[in-house]
Amino acid sequence: MAAITFNGPGPLAGVRGSMYKTILFSFCLLFSQTLWAGFEIEITPTQMQQMAAQQFPIEKQTLFARIQLSAPKITLPGEQRLALALNISATFPNNTMSQGSAIVDGKLSYDSALGEFHINHPRLRQLNINGLAKQHNQILKDLITPIIQQSIPSIVIYRLDEKRFRDRLTKQSLKNITIRDGSVYAEMDW
């Protein structure tokens, strides 16, 4: 039986060394701090709205009416706040129903343990109920405000996807969240 021997480094030795150096260099470049410092992902209102819509309608029974919040529409007025336009309906014990709309705004927040974005500290900015007397409008506002304060912060408006490499990195090293140019930007830092 004949043995195969190689004398010297052979023709592939230089190629292998060069290939390993290239792979090592690429790996170091990929994970270097200077490359990733300031890296950000954009989250559009459409992406947030799609996720938020899955969690509506919200229905709550109060002492005086059954309140339903539905059809959320997210806008980004800026200054780290999000606005949420909602349809509102109130069904009273005598089976009469009043419908209208509301605008809620709140501070954009991020839960790093879950990789989720929420609206914190929601405030009822505007309430328009069709065909309701002014004195009843304040009563309805008093009924809706606690529902908004309790329900809206639990709504996930965006969740980072653990399956995406970019989102896993962002979840682990999120530095800053800004609202600009009609989108939310999540910036990572190492």
C-alpha positions in Angstrom: 0.0 0.0 0.0 1.5 3.3 -1.0 1.5 6.3 1.3 0.8 9.8 0.0 3.1 12.4 1.3 3.3 16.1 0.8 6.7 17.8 0.6 6.5 21.4 1.5 3.6 23.7 2.1 1.9 22.8 -1.2 -0.1 25.0 -3.6 -3.1 25.6 -1.3 -1.1 26.7 1.8 -1.0 30.3 0.7 -4.7 30.3 -0.3 -5.8 28.8 3.0 -3.8 31.3 5.0 -5.1 34.1 3.0 -8.7 32.8 3.3 -8.5 32.5 7.0 -7.1 36.0 7.3 -9.9 37.4 5.2 -12.6 35.6 7.3 -10.9 36.8 10.5 -10.7 40.4 9.3 -14.3 40.3 8.1 -15.5 39.0 11.5 -13.6 41.6 13.4 -14.9 44.4 11.1 -18.4 43.1 11.5 -18.3 43.3 15.2 -16.1 46.3 15.7 -17.5 49.1 17.9 -16.7 51.8 15.3 -18.8 50.1 12.7 -21.9 49.6 14.9 -21.7 52.8 17.0 -24.7 54.8 16.1 -26.4 52.0 14.0 -30.2 52.4 14.0 -33.3 50.7 12.8 -36.4 52.6 11.5 -39.8 51.7 12.8 -42.6 53.2 10.6 -46.1 54.2 11.7 -47.4 51.5 9.4 -45.4 48.8 11.3 -46.6 50.1 14.7 -50.2 50.4 13.5 -50.3 46.8 12.2 -49.2 45.5 15.6 -51.4 47.8 17.6 -54.5 47.0 15.5 -54.2 43.3 16.5 -54.9 44.2 20.1 -58.1 46.1 19.5 -61.0 46.5 20.1 -60.7 47.1 23.8 -64.0 46.8 25.7 -64.6 47.7 29.3 -67.8 47.7 31.4 -68.2 50.7 33.7 -71.0 51.4 36.2 -72.8 53.6 33.6 -71.8 52.3 30.2 -70.0 49.7 28.1 -67.1 51.5 26.5 -65.3 50.2 23.3 -62.1 51.6 21.9 -61.4 50.5 18.3 -59.7 51.3 15.0 -56.4 52.7 16.3 -54.4 55.0 14.0 -50.9 56.0 15.1 -49.3 59.3 14.2 -46.0 60.7 15.4 -46.3 64.4 16.3 -42.8 64.4 17.6 -41.1 65.3 20.9 -40.9 61.6 21.9 -44.7 61.3 21.9 -47.0 59.2 19.9 -50.7 60.0 19.1 -53.4 57.4 18.8 -56.7 58.3 17.1 -59.4 55.9 18.2 -63.1 55.3 17.5 -65.1 55.3 20.7 -68.5 53.8 21.4 -70.5 53.9 24.6 -73.5 51.7 25.2 -75.7 52.8 28.1 -78.0 50.6 30.2 -81.1 51.8 28.3 -79.5 50.4 25.1 -78.7 53.8 23.6 -75.4 54.1 21.9 -73.2 57.1 21.4 -70.2 57.0 19.0 -67.4 59.3 18.2 -63.6 59.6 18.3 -60.8 60.3 20.6 -57.2 61.4 20.4 -54.8 60.0 23.0 -51.1 60.8 23.2 -48.4 59.4 25.3 -44.6 58.9 25.7 -42.8 56.3 23.7 -41.2 53.7 25.9 -39.1 50.6 25.5 -39.2 47.4 27.6 -35.7 45.9 27.1 -36.5 42.6 28.8 -39.2 41.9 26.2 -38.0 44.0 23.3 -41.3 45.9 23.1 -42.3 49.5 22.5 -45.3 50.9 24.3 -47.2 54.2 24.9 -46.7 55.2 28.5 -48.5 58.0 30.4 -51.4 58.2 27.9 -53.5 61.4 28.1 -56.9 61.9 26.5 -56.4 65.0 24.4 -59.6 65.2 22.5 -63.0 63.5 22.7 -65.8 64.0 20.2 -69.0 62.2 20.7 -71.8 62.6 18.2 -75.2 63.7 19.5 -74.2 63.9 23.2 -75.1 66.9 25.3 -72.1 68.8 26.7 -72.9 67.9 30.4 -72.9 64.2 29.3 -69.7 64.6 27.4 -67.8 65.4 30.6 -69.3 62.3 32.3 -68.2 60.1 29.4 -64.8 61.7 29.4 -64.5 60.8 33.1 -65.5 57.2 32.3 -63.1 56.8 29.3 -60.0 58.4 30.9 -59.3 55.6 33.4 -59.8 53.0 30.7 -57.3 54.7 28.5 -54.8 55.1 31.4 -55.1 51.4 32.3 -55.3 49.8 28.8 -53.1 51.8 26.4 -49.8 51.2 28.3 -50.3 47.4 27.8 -50.6 47.8 24.0 -47.5 46.6 22.2 -47.0 49.0 19.3 -43.8 47.3 18.1 -41.9 44.1 19.1 -38.3 43.4 18.0 -38.2 40.1 16.2 -35.9 37.6 17.9 -35.4 35.8 14.6 -33.8 38.8 13.0 -30.1 39.3 13.7 -30.5 43.1 13.5 -33.4 43.1 16.1 -31.5 40.8 18.5 -28.6 43.2 18.4 -30.8 46.2 18.9 -32.6 44.6 21.9 -29.3 43.9 23.6 -27.8 47.3 23.1 -30.5 49.9 22.6 -29.1 53.3 23.4 -31.7 55.9 22.3 -35.1 56.2 20.8 -36.0 59.2 18.7 -38.9 60.3 16.6 -38.0 62.2 13.5 -39.1 62.4 9.8 -42.3 60.6 10.6 -40.7 57.4 12.0 -39.3 56.0 15.2 -35.5 55.3 15.2 -34.0 52.9 17.7 -30.3 53.5 18.0 -27.8 50.9 19.3 -24.5 51.5 20.9 -21.8 49.2 22.1 
